[in-house]
Amino acid sequence: MTFQPIVPISGLTGWTFLQSTLVRQTETYNTKPSLIRDTDYFTQNIKSVDSAEALVSDRRLLRVALGAFGLQDDINSRALIQKVLEEGTIKSEALANRLSDDRYRKLSQAFGFGELTGSRTTWEGFADEINALYRRRSFEVAVGDQDQSMRLALNAKRELAEIAGRDESENTKWFSIMGVQPLRQVFETVLGLPSGFGQLDLDRQLEEFKTRASSQLGLSSLENLTDPEVLDDLVDRFVLRDQISANVSLSNGSIALTILQSVQPLNAAF
């Protein structure tokens, strides 16, 4: 039987268990036959790919390339991905720079078809780099099949540390978070932002994120998240608040079901 990540319970207790067994679980997961086939194929064939068109024309290679950056749902959007890869990120008007989700920018930079460096597919260690990202993302997806909040937490630990350490302005870092739905969801949950918050003017959203992060989390800057303890505290808060929210929804649903069940005999009498 193919190994699936073990998340025995939801909430903070489950998250603590997952963290304590993460190394062992990921090592076991990486022996999954389909994962090995995907990464072996990528290693053997990526060096012969010298253009964006060639990459998107090979579905097996494209699956690994997109999966490495969490863009696996775009597997059928070949024209979009080809344009992202071909235009690169040098020009401000390039598609990858115009999309709010900076995973496209990372994808374009990683493969280099539209960058000054040119294609990176023949570089030493390139296949290993992409395969490592693909394995990690695949594990997170599998965790999400057991518990979606755990997937979001794993993703946040990886992505937020990287964003926090960038040599960019504070606003640019925040826009990166706001543009990636999984990261945005983590912050909206932690900060208790209401549904529909995303409909506000973008500058208003930015100010609200910064103000609440400072007052509720003590984050004077996103750079604070380069401290593992600060990042761990943020992710723990997310898991706990998500658990509370789920329990409230469940309780409300149970109350509603009880009311409906008590009403049914009355309806039946008529």
Secondary structure as UniProt FT lines:
FT   HELIX           11..20
FT   HELIX           22..29
FT   TURN            30..31
FT   HELIX           33..45
FT   HELIX           46..48
FT   HELIX           52..57
FT   HELIX           59..67
FT   TURN            68..70
FT   HELIX           72..74
FT   TURN            75..76
FT   HELIX           78..87
FT   TURN            92..93
FT   HELIX           95..98
FT   HELIX           103..111
FT   TURN            113..114
FT   TURN            116..117
FT   TURN            121..122
FT   TURN            124..125
FT   HELIX           126..146
FT   HELIX           148..164
FT   HELIX           170..179
FT   HELIX           181..190
FT   TURN            191..192
FT   TURN            195..196
FT   HELIX           197..199
FT   HELIX           202..217
FT   HELIX           222..226
FT   HELIX           228..268
//
